[in-house]
């Protein structure tokens, strides 16, 4: 996952349609040929990681471009369905961007796994898991971080509270948020 400010270019509606068509093509082919139902979840990415590893071991590079286009589209959509993000171009690389400085490039990782395999340190499953863990953590810390605000004015003097107000000890002790 890349963590720097990047100049990115929006993806056209036509490219998004191609990505979604690739996703449907992959789901249909895998369902018809192998009787496997792909969903946008961990189990489907695990299954595809194994498939890609077998392709790597076969060493058949002639058909990789189509494989990268179709499976890379699916991997990107799995990530988007789990944690959000949008498709953008950065240089000549198509990736999922989450905010100003976080992005993943599923097509690049897929190509690397086909070339190097898991033993070479490349796995779409590792990319998927790592991205979900990091981005969910960042999203949760952004939601729970307090919003800075101006200091409150000093309260006006109050009359002393009655002594039977036993719950006043707990005032402000609770935490809200999640």
C-alpha positions, 0 to 999 in steps of 0.5 A, spaced: 500 500 500 502 506 498 502 512 503 504 518 500 500 524 497 499 522 489 497 526 483 491 522 481 487 522 475 479 520 475 477 514 471 472 515 466 465 512 466 467 507 460 473 504 464 469 503 470 464 499 466 470 495 463 472 494 470 465 491 472 464 487 466 471 484 467 468 482 474 462 479 471 465 475 466 470 472 471 464 470 476 460 467 470 467 463 467 469 461 474 461 459 476 460 455 469 467 452 469 469 450 476 462 451 479 465 456 484 461 462 486 465 468 487 463 474 492 467 480 494 470 477 500 476 473 503 474 466 501 474 468 494 480 472 494 483 466 497 481 461 492 483 466 487 490 467 490 491 459 489 489 459 482 494 465 481 499 461 484 498 455 480 498 459 474 505 462 476 508 455 477 505 453 470 509 458 467 505 460 462 506 467 460 502 467 454 495 469 457 497 473 463 494 480 460 487 477 460 488 474 466 491 480 470 485 485 467 480 480 469 482 478 476 485 485 477 478 488 476 475 483 481 480 484 486 480 491 486 472 491 487 473 486 493 477 491 496 472 497 494 466 493 497 469 491 503 472 498 505 471 503 500 475 507 495 475 509 488 478 507 482 484 512 479 490 513 475 496 514 477 502 515 472 500 509 468 497 505 474 490 503 475 489 503 483 484 504 488 485 510 492 482 511 499 484 518 501 489 523 499 495 518 501 493 511 501 492 507 495 493 500 492 494 497 485 491 490 484 493 489 477 500 491 479 500 486 485 497 480 481 502 481 475 508 480 481 505 474 483 504 471 477 511 473 475 514 471 482 509 467 486 508 467 493 515 464 495 518 471 491 514 475 496 508 477 492 500 475 494 494 478 492 491 475 498 496 478 503 495 485 499 487 484 500 488 482 508 493 488 509 489 493 506 483 491 510 487 491 516 490 498 515 484 502 512 479 499 517 484 501 523 485 508 520 478 509 518 476 507 526 481 512 529 479 517 524 472 516 527 474 516 534 479 522 534 476 528 537 474 534 533 478 540 535 474 546 538 475 552 541 475 552 548 469 553 552 467 559 556 468 559 563 462 557 566 457 562 570 458 561 578 452 556 580 449 555 587 452 549 591 448 543 589 444 539 594 448 534 598 443 529 596 445 529 589 449 522 589 449 522 581 453 528 581 460 524 582 458 520 575 457 526 571 462 526 565 465 520 567 462 516 561 465 516 554 461 516 548 463 514 541 466 507 538 
